Amino acid sequence: MLTPTAKANILHMGAWDQVTVGGYVIGENIRFEVNSTDTKFTVKMYDRMVLLEEESFQSADEVIRYIEKKL
């Protein structure tokens, strides 16, 4: 489950912003990098330093649902 802060960070992303959720710093192996452009969001899921998946979405809500499904 995403924290309220992580959800807010994703929902308020502007064009060309990046948000990282999870990862080694908070004791998790899985990390999500969310990048936004003026037309889409791209989510990359890593296990440590290995890229596992990359998906594109049209809205921040879709990104949040995708990440929550994977956690």
Residue frames as a rotation matrix with the C-alpha (Angstrom) as fourth column:
MET 1
0.582 0.813 0.000 0.00
0.813 -0.582 0.000 0.00
0.000 0.000 -1.000 0.00
LEU 2
-0.228 -0.632 0.741 1.31
0.578 -0.700 -0.419 3.42
0.783 0.333 0.525 -0.91
THR 3
-0.508 0.007 -0.862 1.68
0.782 -0.417 -0.464 5.98
-0.362 -0.909 0.206 1.83
PRO 4
0.624 0.767 -0.149 -0.49
0.658 -0.619 -0.428 9.12
-0.420 0.169 -0.891 1.67
THR 5
0.265 -0.617 -0.741 2.67
-0.279 -0.785 0.554 11.14
-0.923 0.060 -0.380 0.97
ALA 6
-0.740 -0.545 0.395 3.67
0.165 0.422 0.891 8.93
-0.652 0.725 -0.222 -1.96
LYS 7
-0.050 0.817 0.575 0.16
0.968 0.180 -0.172 9.20
-0.244 0.548 -0.800 -3.42
ALA 8
0.735 0.324 -0.596 0.19
0.283 -0.945 -0.164 12.99
-0.617 -0.049 -0.786 -3.06
ASN 9
-0.196 -0.895 -0.400 3.62
-0.252 -0.349 0.903 13.22
-0.948 0.277 -0.157 -4.69
ILE 10
-0.737 -0.031 0.675 2.39
0.561 0.530 0.636 11.23
-0.377 0.848 -0.373 -7.70
LEU 11
0.250 0.949 0.192 -0.90
0.936 -0.186 -0.297 13.12
-0.246 0.254 -0.935 -7.97
HIS 12
0.806 0.075 -0.588 0.85
0.102 -0.995 0.013 16.50
-0.584 -0.071 -0.809 -7.94
MET 13
-0.193 -0.914 0.358 3.58
0.619 0.170 0.766 15.70
-0.761 0.370 0.533 -10.45
GLY 14
0.469 0.226 -0.854 4.18
-0.447 -0.773 -0.450 18.32
-0.762 0.593 -0.261 -13.11
ALA 15
0.981 -0.160 -0.107 5.53
-0.038 0.384 -0.923 17.72
0.189 0.910 0.370 -16.58
TRP 16
0.303 -0.938 -0.168 9.08
-0.124 0.136 -0.983 16.30
0.945 0.319 -0.075 -16.53
ASP 17
0.204 -0.192 0.960 8.99
-0.975 -0.123 0.183 15.47
0.083 -0.974 -0.212 -12.78
GLN 18
-0.164 -0.260 -0.952 10.29
-0.149 0.960 -0.237 12.24
0.975 0.103 -0.196 -11.25
VAL 19
0.311 0.280 0.908 9.14
-0.946 -0.005 0.325 10.49
0.096 -0.960 0.263 -8.05
THR 20
-0.502 -0.480 -0.719 10.75
-0.323 0.875 -0.359 7.40
0.802 0.052 -0.595 -6.50
VAL 21
0.435 0.698 0.568 8.66
-0.864 0.148 0.480 5.10
0.251 -0.700 0.668 -4.29
GLY 22
0.994 -0.058 0.089 10.16
0.018 0.918 0.395 2.34
-0.104 -0.391 0.914 -2.13
GLY 23
0.526 -0.843 -0.110 13.69
-0.195 0.006 -0.981 1.07
0.828 0.537 -0.161 -2.42
TYR 24
0.003 -0.694 -0.720 16.70
0.618 0.567 -0.544 0.21
0.786 -0.443 0.431 -0.33
VAL 25
-0.683 -0.329 0.652 16.65
-0.169 -0.797 -0.579 3.44
0.710 -0.506 0.489 1.70
ILE 26
-0.096 0.727 0.680 13.41
-0.979 -0.193 0.067 2.42
0.180 -0.659 0.730 3.39
GLY 27
-0.518 -0.267 0.813 14.32
-0.599 0.791 -0.122 -1.26
-0.611 -0.550 -0.570 3.65
GLU 28
0.581 0.737 0.344 12.55
-0.181 0.529 -0.829 -2.55
-0.793 0.419 0.441 0.54
ASN 29
-0.424 -0.732 0.533 14.08
0.378 0.391 0.839 -4.33
-0.823 0.558 0.111 -2.45
ILE 30
-0.075 0.499 0.863 11.38
0.997 0.011 0.081 -3.19
0.031 0.867 -0.498 -4.89
ARG 31
-0.465 -0.096 -0.880 11.45
0.228 -0.973 -0.014 0.42
-0.855 -0.208 0.475 -6.09
PHE 32
0.330 0.615 0.716 9.24
0.922 -0.049 -0.383 2.32
-0.200 0.787 -0.584 -8.53
GLU 33
-0.731 -0.476 -0.489 10.45
0.306 -0.869 0.389 5.30
-0.610 0.135 0.781 -10.53
VAL 34
0.335 0.893 0.301 7.63
0.835 -0.134 -0.534 7.44
-0.436 0.430 -0.790 -11.91
ASN 35
-0.803 -0.555 -0.219 8.47
0.345 -0.732 0.588 9.93
-0.486 0.396 0.779 -14.67
SER 36
0.329 0.944 -0.003 5.99
0.582 -0.205 -0.787 12.34
-0.744 0.257 -0.617 -16.18
THR 37
-0.838 -0.404 0.366 5.93
0.539 -0.519 0.663 14.20
-0.078 0.754 0.653 -19.46
ASP 38
-0.766 0.590 -0.256 3.33
-0.557 -0.807 -0.196 16.58
-0.322 -0.007 0.947 -20.78
THR 39
-0.118 0.762 -0.637 1.34
-0.880 0.217 0.422 13.63
0.460 0.611 0.645 -22.19
LYS 40
0.577 0.319 -0.752 2.04
-0.090 0.940 0.330 10.48
0.812 -0.123 0.571 -20.13
PHE 41
0.434 -0.448 0.781 3.47
-0.868 0.023 0.496 8.85
-0.240 -0.893 -0.379 -17.03
THR 42
0.288 -0.417 -0.862 6.11
-0.341 0.796 -0.499 6.12
0.895 0.438 0.087 -17.24
VAL 43
0.652 -0.048 0.757 6.62
-0.734 0.211 0.646 3.71
-0.191 -0.976 0.102 -14.34
LYS 44
0.049 -0.699 -0.713 9.74
-0.447 0.623 -0.642 1.58
0.893 0.351 -0.282 -14.04
MET 45
0.878 0.239 0.415 9.79
-0.478 0.396 0.784 -1.21
0.024 -0.886 0.462 -11.45
TYR 46
0.003 -0.961 -0.276 13.19
-0.598 0.220 -0.771 -2.32
0.801 0.167 -0.575 -10.15
ASP 47
0.978 0.003 -0.210 14.34
0.165 0.606 0.778 -5.09
0.130 -0.795 0.592 -7.84
ARG 48
0.247 -0.886 -0.392 17.49
0.557 -0.201 0.806 -3.59
-0.793 -0.418 0.444 -6.38
MET 49
-0.308 -0.434 -0.846 19.22
-0.390 -0.754 0.529 -2.36
-0.868 0.493 0.063 -9.56
VAL 50
-0.908 -0.017 0.420 17.51
0.318 0.625 0.713 -4.71
-0.275 0.780 -0.562 -12.05
LEU 51
-0.571 0.731 -0.373 14.73
-0.799 -0.600 0.048 -3.29
-0.189 0.325 0.927 -14.24
LEU 52
-0.718 0.381 0.583 11.78
0.206 0.915 -0.346 -5.69
-0.665 -0.128 -0.735 -14.07
GLU 53
0.032 0.818 0.575 9.01
0.982 0.083 -0.172 -3.81
-0.189 0.570 -0.800 -15.89
GLU 54
-0.898 -0.138 -0.417 8.27
0.079 -0.985 0.157 -0.54
-0.432 0.108 0.895 -17.65
GLU 55
-0.187 0.921 0.341 4.70
0.978 0.208 -0.026 0.65
-0.095 0.328 -0.940 -18.27
SER 56
-0.977 -0.047 0.208 3.12
0.089 -0.977 0.196 3.88
0.194 0.210 0.958 -19.53
PHE 57
-0.236 0.922 -0.305 -0.13
0.942 0.140 -0.305 5.44
-0.238 -0.360 -0.902 -18.31
GLN 58
-0.189 0.283 0.941 -2.28
0.580 -0.741 0.339 8.45
0.792 0.610 -0.024 -19.12
SER 59
0.480 0.457 0.749 -3.14
-0.304 -0.714 0.631 9.54
0.823 -0.531 -0.204 -15.57
ALA 60
-0.523 -0.660 0.539 -1.69
-0.697 -0.033 -0.717 9.65
0.491 -0.751 -0.442 -12.07
ASP 61
0.209 0.688 0.695 -4.64
-0.920 0.380 -0.100 7.60
-0.333 -0.618 0.713 -10.78
GLU 62
0.882 0.060 -0.467 -3.71
-0.300 0.836 -0.460 4.76
0.362 0.546 0.755 -13.16
VAL 63
-0.094 -0.993 -0.072 -0.11
-0.349 0.101 -0.932 4.92
0.933 -0.063 -0.356 -11.88
ILE 64
-0.407 -0.007 0.914 -1.26
-0.913 -0.046 -0.406 4.66
0.045 -0.999 0.012 -8.26
ARG 65
0.658 0.712 0.246 -3.51
-0.706 0.697 -0.127 1.67
-0.262 -0.090 0.961 -9.04
TYR 66
0.650 -0.492 -0.580 -0.66
-0.216 0.612 -0.761 -0.08
0.729 0.619 0.291 -10.89
ILE 67
-0.410 -0.873 0.266 1.84
-0.499 -0.029 -0.866 0.41
0.764 -0.487 -0.423 -8.05
GLU 68
-0.181 0.414 0.892 -0.65
-0.959 0.126 -0.253 -0.67
-0.217 -0.902 0.374 -5.38
LYS 69
0.844 0.483 -0.231 -1.44
-0.531 0.810 -0.247 -3.81
0.068 0.332 0.941 -7.39
LYS 70
0.364 -0.805 -0.468 2.27
-0.118 0.458 -0.881 -4.67
0.924 0.376 0.072 -7.54
LEU 71
-0.437 -0.569 0.697 2.92
-0.728 -0.231 -0.645 -4.13
0.529 -0.789 -0.313 -3.80
